[in-house]
Amino acid sequence: MSPLAIAITLLVAFGVSCLATPGVSRVARALEVVDRPNERKVNRRENIPLLGGLAVALGFFVGIAAVVAFFTESDPYRGHLEGLLLGGLLILSVGAFDDRFALGPKTKLGVQLLAAAIAVYYGFQIRQLTDPVTRTPLPMPPWLMTAVTMVWIVGITNALNLLDGLDGLCTGVAAIIGATLTIICWQANAGLGVAVGVAFVGALLGFLPYNFSPARIFLGDTGALFIGYVLSLLAIEGYGQAQGSSVLTFVVPLLALAVPIMDVGLSVLRRLRRHAAVMQADRSHIHHRLLESEGSHRAAVLSLYFLTACFCVIALSFTRLQGYVAIGFLAAVLALTFRLLRNLGFFAESPAAASGEPPADAKGERG
């Protein structure tokens, strides 16, 4: 994309998202799609409207439409864009229904798998894995790579949903990750990824002023699931274009998405250790721990912004590393991350988590 196309796409997505958010808020209140606090959630304020994801999605789709309408270089990517549109609309629909009627996890998972299958059908697929030292493709059957792709899409979609627990947290973290993946796509000459990333970041930034603490509107499952879905496809696009020229390129999106992935991994391990259901909600997510340790809602959110930015900088630097140097660097990053999580008490049982009581500054998002 040319600098002009990038600027226009960013501004259009930002403007539409920003202008649409108040209207979406009024619609959510009229339909009574509002947050209802309970003992698990951080938020204690009544009737904060959900469905904020509709404003983000509208800004995103109008931004993409601007690319298609005004820049002929988007023509080769129209098939991929159709898949993103269809899958994204499906994810938005199930999120909106869940915000209003509280769907069961099996129903949501089924729709997410269908959206992942749509994305794969339209060309979003991890096609090969590369040996980290010899840089030669590893022989993998197509069915296995299709399964890996679908697990990736569904996993990242849910990871962002789990992270949506404090005002502005999911929106800001996703904007940082989206900007990083957009840069990676630009480095890999992935035109579609750049277009999608720029529109995505613009839409998120347009929504963030309404969503940052104290939030006037929440993303809801409508937005959190949609954000995760788009990020998963954006990562695949960057990986797919770069895999022939970079070593361990699959690690790059993993690093960029490290915070939500760690949150999911720790949640699963924690629940298995307690002999609890994997899908059972609790109050021991990373943002809950930081809220307890920081004592301030905004401080906890800004800390996670900073942590996400650090991983994203590492991801960008990792694109230039090769062979054993890359493996050694990755091992050092993993060791430091483990130590950070241990020092912050993420492997210990939190009293608030065990009791279900919210921290003192519990005025945040859905939890």
C-alpha positions as CSV (number, residue, x, y, z in Angstrom):
1,M,0.0,0.0,0.0
2,S,1.1,3.5,-0.7
3,P,1.5,6.1,2.1
4,L,-1.6,7.8,0.8
5,A,-3.7,4.6,0.9
6,I,-2.4,3.9,4.5
7,A,-3.3,7.4,5.7
8,I,-6.8,7.4,4.1
9,T,-7.6,3.9,5.4
10,L,-6.4,4.8,9.0
11,L,-8.4,8.1,9.1
12,V,-11.6,6.6,7.6
13,A,-11.6,3.6,10.0
14,F,-10.8,5.9,13.0
15,G,-13.5,8.5,12.1
16,V,-16.2,6.0,11.4
17,S,-15.5,4.0,14.6
18,C,-15.4,7.2,16.7
19,L,-18.5,8.7,15.3
20,A,-20.5,5.4,15.4
21,T,-19.8,4.6,19.1
22,P,-22.3,7.0,20.7
23,G,-25.0,5.6,18.4
24,V,-24.1,2.0,19.2
25,S,-24.3,2.9,22.9
26,R,-27.8,4.3,22.5
27,V,-28.9,1.2,20.6
28,A,-27.5,-1.1,23.2
29,R,-29.3,0.7,26.0
30,A,-32.6,0.7,24.0
31,L,-32.3,-3.1,23.5
32,E,-31.2,-3.6,27.1
33,V,-27.9,-5.1,26.0
34,V,-26.1,-3.8,29.1
35,D,-23.5,-5.3,31.5
36,R,-25.0,-6.9,34.6
37,P,-22.3,-7.1,37.4
38,N,-21.9,-10.3,39.4
39,E,-19.4,-11.7,41.9
40,R,-16.9,-12.8,39.1
41,K,-16.7,-9.5,37.2
42,V,-14.5,-6.6,38.1
43,N,-17.1,-4.1,37.0
44,R,-19.5,-2.9,39.7
45,R,-21.3,-0.2,37.7
46,E,-24.8,-0.9,36.4
47,N,-26.1,-0.7,32.9
48,I,-22.9,0.0,31.0
49,P,-23.9,-0.7,27.3
50,L,-22.3,-3.6,25.5
51,L,-22.1,-4.1,21.7
52,G,-19.1,-1.7,21.4
53,G,-17.6,-4.2,19.0
54,L,-20.2,-3.1,16.4
55,A,-18.6,0.3,16.2
56,V,-15.2,-1.2,15.9
57,A,-16.4,-3.6,13.2
58,L,-18.1,-0.8,11.3
59,G,-15.0,1.4,11.3
60,F,-12.9,-1.6,10.2
61,F,-15.2,-2.7,7.4
62,V,-15.6,0.9,6.0
63,G,-11.8,1.3,6.1
64,I,-11.4,-1.9,4.1
65,A,-14.1,-0.7,1.7
66,A,-12.1,2.5,1.1
67,V,-9.1,0.4,0.1
68,V,-11.2,-1.7,-2.3
69,A,-13.0,1.3,-3.8
70,F,-10.1,3.7,-4.3
71,F,-7.0,1.5,-4.7
72,T,-6.8,-1.0,-7.6
73,E,-3.8,-2.8,-5.9
74,S,-6.4,-4.4,-3.6
75,D,-7.8,-6.5,-6.5
76,P,-5.6,-9.6,-5.9
77,Y,-6.8,-9.8,-2.3
78,R,-10.6,-9.7,-2.8
79,G,-11.0,-13.4,-2.2
80,H,-9.3,-13.2,1.1
81,L,-11.3,-10.1,2.0
82,E,-14.5,-11.9,1.3
83,G,-13.5,-14.7,3.7
84,L,-12.6,-12.1,6.3
85,L,-16.0,-10.3,5.8
86,L,-18.1,-13.5,6.0
87,G,-16.2,-15.0,9.0
88,G,-16.1,-11.6,10.8
89,L,-19.9,-11.1,10.4
90,L,-20.5,-14.6,11.7
91,I,-18.3,-13.9,14.8
92,L,-20.1,-10.5,15.3
93,S,-23.5,-12.2,15.2
94,V,-22.7,-14.9,17.8
95,G,-21.0,-12.2,20.0
96,A,-24.1,-10.0,19.8
97,F,-26.5,-12.9,20.6
98,D,-24.2,-13.9,23.5
99,D,-24.3,-10.3,24.9
100,R,-28.1,-10.3,24.8
101,F,-29.1,-13.9,25.5
102,A,-25.9,-15.5,27.1
103,L,-25.2,-18.4,24.8
104,G,-23.6,-21.6,26.0
105,P,-19.9,-22.2,25.4
106,K,-20.6,-25.2,23.0
107,T,-22.7,-23.0,20.8
108,K,-20.1,-20.3,20.6
109,L,-17.3,-22.8,20.0
110,G,-19.3,-24.3,17.1
111,V,-19.8,-21.0,15.4
112,Q,-16.2,-20.1,15.9
113,L,-15.1,-23.3,14.2
114,L,-17.4,-22.5,11.3
115,A,-15.9,-19.0,11.0
116,A,-12.4,-20.6,11.1
117,A,-13.4,-23.0,8.4
118,I,-14.7,-20.1,6.2
119,A,-11.3,-18.3,6.7
120,V,-9.4,-21.5,5.7
121,Y,-11.7,-22.0,2.6
122,Y,-10.9,-18.4,1.4
123,G,-7.2,-18.9,1.7
124,F,-6.2,-18.0,5.3
125,Q,-4.0,-21.0,6.1
126,I,-0.7,-21.9,7.7
127,R,0.7,-24.0,4.9
128,Q,4.1,-25.1,6.3
129,L,6.4,-25.0,9.3
130,T,10.1,-24.3,8.8
131,D,13.1,-25.9,10.5
132,P,14.6,-23.2,12.8
133,V,18.2,-24.1,11.8
134,T,18.3,-25.4,8.3
135,R,15.4,-23.2,7.1
136,T,13.9,-26.1,5.1
137,P,10.2,-26.7,5.2
138,L,9.1,-29.6,7.5
139,P,6.9,-32.2,5.7
140,M,3.4,-31.8,7.1
141,P,0.2,-33.3,5.6
142,P,-2.3,-30.7,4.4
143,W,-5.0,-31.9,6.8
144,L,-2.7,-31.4,9.8
145,M,-1.9,-27.8,8.7
146,T,-5.6,-27.1,8.2
147,A,-6.2,-28.4,11.8
148,V,-3.4,-26.2,13.1
149,T,-4.8,-23.2,11.4
150,M,-8.3,-23.7,12.8
151,V,-6.9,-24.3,16.3
152,W,-4.9,-21.1,16.0
153,I,-7.9,-19.0,14.8
154,V,-10.3,-20.3,17.5
155,G,-7.6,-20.1,20.2
156,I,-6.6,-16.5,19.5
157,T,-10.3,-15.5,19.2
158,N,-11.0,-16.8,22.7
159,A,-7.7,-15.5,24.1
160,L,-8.7,-11.9,23.4
161,N,-12.1,-12.5,24.8
162,L,-10.6,-13.8,28.1
163,L,-8.4,-10.7,28.2
164,D,-11.4,-8.4,28.0
165,G,-11.6,-7.8,31.8
166,L,-10.7,-4.1,32.5
167,D,-11.8,-0.9,30.9
168,G,-9.8,-0.3,27.7
169,L,-7.6,-3.4,28.2
170,C,-8.6,-5.5,25.2
171,T,-8.9,-2.5,22.9
172,G,-5.5,-1.1,23.7
173,V,-3.6,-4.4,23.8
174,A,-5.2,-5.3,20.4
175,A,-4.2,-2.0,18.9
176,I,-0.6,-2.5,20.0
177,I,-0.6,-6.1,18.7
178,G,-2.4,-5.0,15.5
179,A,0.2,-2.3,14.8
180,T,3.0,-4.8,15.3
181,L,1.5,-7.4,13.0
182,T,0.9,-4.7,10.4
183,I,4.6,-3.8,10.4
184,I,5.5,-7.5,10.1
185,C,3.1,-7.7,7.1
186,W,4.7,-4.6,5.6
187,Q,8.2,-6.2,6.0
188,A,7.0,-9.3,4.3
189,N,5.3,-7.3,1.4
190,A,1.9,-8.7,2.4
191,G,-0.4,-6.0,1.0
192,L,-3.6,-7.6,2.3
193,G,-2.1,-7.8,5.8
194,V,-1.1,-4.1,5.7
195,A,-4.6,-3.0,4.5
196,V,-6.4,-5.1,7.2
197,G,-4.0,-4.0,9.9
198,V,-4.2,-0.3,9.2
199,A,-8.0,-0.4,9.1
200,F,-8.1,-2.5,12.3
201,V,-5.8,-0.3,14.3
202,G,-7.7,2.8,13.1
203,A,-11.0,1.4,14.2
204,L,-9.7,0.4,17.6
205,L,-8.1,3.8,18.2
206,G,-11.4,5.5,17.3
207,F,-13.2,3.4,19.9
208,L,-10.6,3.6,22.7
209,P,-11.5,7.0,24.1
210,Y,-15.0,5.7,24.9
211,N,-13.7,2.4,26.3
212,F,-10.8,3.6,28.5
213,S,-11.3,3.9,32.2
214,P,-13.9,4.9,33.3
215,A,-15.5,3.2,30.3
216,R,-18.8,4.6,28.8
217,I,-19.3,1.5,26.7
218,F,-17.8,-2.0,26.7
219,L,-16.7,-4.2,23.8
220,G,-18.8,-7.1,24.9
221,D,-18.3,-10.5,23.4
222,T,-19.4,-8.8,20.2
223,G,-16.1,-6.9,20.1
224,A,-13.7,-9.1,22.0
225,L,-14.4,-12.2,19.8
226,F,-14.3,-10.1,16.6
227,I,-11.0,-8.5,17.6
228,G,-9.5,-11.9,18.4
229,Y,-10.7,-13.3,15.0
230,V,-9.2,-10.4,13.0
231,L,-5.9,-10.6,14.9
232,S,-5.6,-14.4,14.2
233,L,-6.1,-13.9,10.5
234,L,-3.7,-10.9,10.4
235,A,-1.0,-13.1,12.1
236,I,-1.6,-15.9,9.6
237,E,-1.3,-13.4,6.7
238,G,2.0,-12.1,7.9
239,Y,3.4,-15.6,8.7
240,G,2.3,-17.0,5.3
241,Q,4.0,-14.3,3.3
242,A,7.2,-14.3,5.5
243,Q,7.8,-18.0,6.0
244,G,10.0,-18.4,3.0
245,S,12.5,-15.7,4.0
246,S,12.6,-15.8,7.8
247,V,13.6,-18.4,10.4
248,L,11.1,-19.4,13.1
249,T,8.6,-16.9,11.6
250,F,5.7,-18.6,13.4
251,V,7.3,-17.5,16.7
252,V,6.9,-13.8,15.7
253,P,3.1,-13.7,15.9
254,L,3.3,-15.9,19.0
255,L,5.6,-13.3,20.6
256,A,3.3,-10.4,19.5
257,L,0.3,-12.2,21.0
258,A,2.2,-13.3,24.1
259,V,0.1,-11.6,26.7
260,P,-3.3,-13.1,25.7
261,I,-1.7,-16.5,24.9
262,M,0.0,-16.6,28.3
263,D,-3.4,-15.7,30.0
264,V,-5.1,-18.6,28.2
265,G,-2.2,-21.0,29.0
266,L,-2.1,-20.0,32.7
267,S,-5.9,-20.2,33.0
268,V,-6.0,-23.8,31.6
269,L,-3.1,-25.0,33.9
270,R,-4.7,-23.3,36.9
271,R,-8.1,-25.0,36.3
272,L,-6.6,-28.4,35.6
273,R,-4.6,-28.1,38.8
274,R,-7.8,-27.3,40.7
275,H,-9.6,-30.2,38.9
276,A,-12.1,-27.6,37.7
277,A,-13.7,-27.4,34.2
278,V,-11.4,-25.7,31.7
279,M,-14.3,-23.4,30.6
280,Q,-15.1,-22.4,34.2
281,A,-14.7,-18.7,34.9
282,D,-12.5,-17.4,37.7
283,R,-10.8,-14.3,39.0
284,S,-7.2,-15.3,38.5
285,H,-6.5,-13.9,35.1
286,I,-3.4,-11.7,34.5
287,H,-5.4,-8.5,34.7
288,H,-7.0,-9.6,38.0
289,R,-3.5,-10.2,39.5
290,L,-2.2,-6.8,38.3
291,L,-5.2,-5.0,39.6
292,E,-4.5,-6.5,43.0
293,S,-0.8,-5.7,42.9
294,E,-1.1,-2.2,41.4
295,G,-4.1,-1.2,43.4
296,S,-5.3,1.1,40.6
297,H,-7.4,0.2,37.6
298,R,-5.6,2.5,35.2
299,A,-2.2,1.4,36.5
300,A,-3.0,-2.2,35.8
301,V,-4.2,-1.5,32.3
302,L,-1.1,0.7,31.5
303,S,1.1,-2.1,32.9
304,L,-0.3,-4.6,30.5
305,Y,0.0,-2.1,27.6
306,F,3.7,-1.8,28.5
307,L,4.1,-5.6,28.8
308,T,2.4,-6.1,25.4
309,A,4.6,-3.4,23.8
310,C,7.7,-5.1,25.1
311,F,6.8,-8.4,23.6
312,C,5.9,-6.7,20.3
313,V,9.3,-5.0,20.2
314,I,10.9,-8.4,20.8
315,A,8.7,-9.9,18.0
316,L,9.9,-7.2,15.6
317,S,13.5,-7.8,16.5
318,F,13.1,-11.5,16.2
319,T,12.3,-11.2,12.5
320,R,15.9,-10.3,11.9
321,L,17.4,-13.3,13.8
322,Q,18.4,-16.6,12.4
323,G,19.4,-20.2,13.4
324,Y,20.9,-20.9,16.8
325,V,20.9,-17.2,17.7
326,A,17.2,-17.1,17.3
327,I,16.7,-20.2,19.4
328,G,19.0,-18.8,22.1
329,F,17.2,-15.5,22.1
330,L,13.8,-17.2,22.3
331,A,15.0,-19.3,25.3
332,A,16.2,-16.2,27.1
333,V,12.8,-14.5,26.5
334,L,10.9,-17.5,27.8
335,A,13.1,-17.7,30.9
336,L,12.7,-14.0,31.7
337,T,8.9,-14.3,31.1
338,F,8.6,-17.2,33.5
339,R,10.6,-15.3,36.1
340,L,8.4,-12.2,35.6
341,L,5.2,-14.2,36.0
342,R,6.5,-15.9,39.1
343,N,7.6,-12.7,40.7
344,L,4.2,-11.2,40.1
345,G,2.6,-14.2,41.8
346,F,0.8,-15.6,38.8
347,F,1.6,-19.2,39.8
348,A,0.3,-18.7,43.4
349,E,-3.3,-18.8,44.4
350,S,-4.8,-15.3,44.9
351,P,-6.9,-14.8,48.0
352,A,-9.3,-12.6,46.0
353,A,-9.5,-15.3,43.3
354,A,-10.3,-18.0,45.9
355,S,-12.9,-15.9,47.7
356,G,-14.5,-14.4,44.6
357,E,-14.2,-10.9,46.2
358,P,-13.2,-8.1,43.9
359,P,-10.2,-5.9,44.5
360,A,-10.7,-2.5,46.2
361,D,-10.6,-0.7,42.9
362,A,-13.0,-3.0,41.2
363,K,-14.7,-0.6,38.8
364,G,-13.6,-2.1,35.5
365,E,-15.0,-3.9,32.6
366,R,-16.6,-7.3,32.3
367,G,-13.9,-9.3,34.1
